[in-house]
């Protein structure tokens, strides 16, 4: 228990140090930094938000359908559970990779916003 307390104390000290240092070295925004967003920036931000929302919805829907279909197949033929498990996990991983790819594209788009 003493070791856990020391680790917890060290982690909390590091976290407090990072938070204090960030606030200490922060600069105040100048008037040049307070320029309003252009129409292009607004559309980029909107596209990134809709893109990730659509990807998350499609990914969740397809993952649910994949798991449901695999469970239906296992319920009809319990002996095929071993043969269905690996392709199901592979399919779920590929579906999730598409959602992560959409997240990366959205982050790159938001990097274009000034």
Secondary structure, 3 states (H helix, E strand, C coil): CHHHHHHHHHHHHHHHHHHHHHHHCCCCCCCCCCCCCCHHHHHHHHHHHHHHHHHHHHHHHHHHHHHHHHHHHHHHCHHHHHHHHHHHHHHHHHHHHHHHHHHHHHHHHHHCCC
